[in-house]
Amino acid sequence: MLCCSKRRAPPRSRAAFARRHTCAPCGKEVCDILAKHGFTRVRQKGSHIVMQRRLKETTTTVPVPNHKELAPGTLLGIIRQSGLPRSLFEEA
């Protein structure tokens, strides 16, 4: 599901979630996961893609940087904003 790209040496202040992974997802892969769960691509400005999911009473908007490798904190923020479980973003 997620690609493996060249990794930098891990910083000491990395989240426990990120330590379990050997590779970081790219922006396109995160957008694909969001699209499978009801998000649509609304617009793009520069390197950021804005994904949105409209439910009956709420609208959830998640900006996703279209980078080769997402930082662990950025990925955690996307997961938190989307309201989807972390397991969807982890490797199978």
C-alpha atoms as one frame of an Amber mdcrd trajectory, in Angstrom:
protein
   0.000   0.000   0.000   2.658   2.512   0.973   5.850   3.086  -0.948   9.316
   2.985   0.495  11.540   5.874  -0.410  14.977   6.829   0.840  14.826   7.611
   4.536  16.863  10.055   6.510  18.331   9.103   9.857  15.470   9.250  12.364
  15.464  12.268  14.662  15.447  11.610  18.393  12.091  13.289  18.975  10.044
  11.061  16.665   6.558   9.878  17.630   6.074   6.237  18.600   3.698   5.808
  15.670   6.354   6.857  13.200   9.023   4.621  14.749   7.094   1.502  13.783
   7.359   2.323  10.086  10.240   1.602   7.768   8.990   3.952   5.075   6.952
   7.135   4.895   3.975   7.524   2.554   4.012  10.131  -0.173   1.251  12.710
  -0.609  -0.357  10.885  -3.527  -0.719   7.679  -1.506  -2.354   9.543   1.367
  -4.772  11.180  -1.103  -5.609   7.737  -2.518  -6.384   6.405   0.978  -8.573
   9.429   1.737 -10.375   9.066  -1.619 -11.207   5.423  -0.846 -12.968   6.612
   2.306 -15.215   9.317   0.896 -12.895  12.293   0.456 -12.827  14.155  -2.852
 -10.104  16.336  -4.294 -11.377  19.913  -4.143  -8.409  21.954  -5.329  -4.646
  22.231  -5.429  -2.487  25.261  -4.845   1.227  24.794  -5.236   2.274  21.537
  -3.633  -0.791  21.165  -1.396  -3.874  19.158  -2.357  -7.084  19.925  -0.470
  -9.299  16.883   0.161 -12.838  17.249   1.489 -15.594  14.943   2.764 -19.135
  16.203   3.179 -21.432  14.379   5.552 -24.984  15.323   6.547 -24.060  17.899
   9.167 -20.303  18.340   8.844 -17.654  19.017   6.251 -14.127  17.752   6.877
 -11.322  19.482   4.974  -7.796  18.060   5.001  -4.809  19.690   3.255  -2.249
  17.137   2.043   1.255  18.198   0.944   2.145  16.532  -2.353   5.673  15.603
  -1.241   7.730  12.485  -1.927   7.848  11.716   1.791   5.577  13.089   4.515
   7.044  13.950   7.894   5.703  11.852  10.808   4.037  14.841  12.468   2.393
  15.874   9.204   1.025  12.366   8.707  -0.322  12.289  12.273  -2.022  15.660
  11.695  -3.679  14.387   8.516  -4.892  11.275  10.339  -6.251  13.371  13.215
  -8.024  15.847  10.896  -9.534  13.138   8.706 -11.021  11.220  11.626  -9.957
   7.914  10.038  -8.207   5.191  12.074  -4.411   4.985  11.972  -4.556   1.386
  10.785  -5.661   2.562   7.320  -2.375   4.407   6.888  -0.116   1.637   8.163
   1.448  -1.021   5.984  -0.428  -4.293   5.848
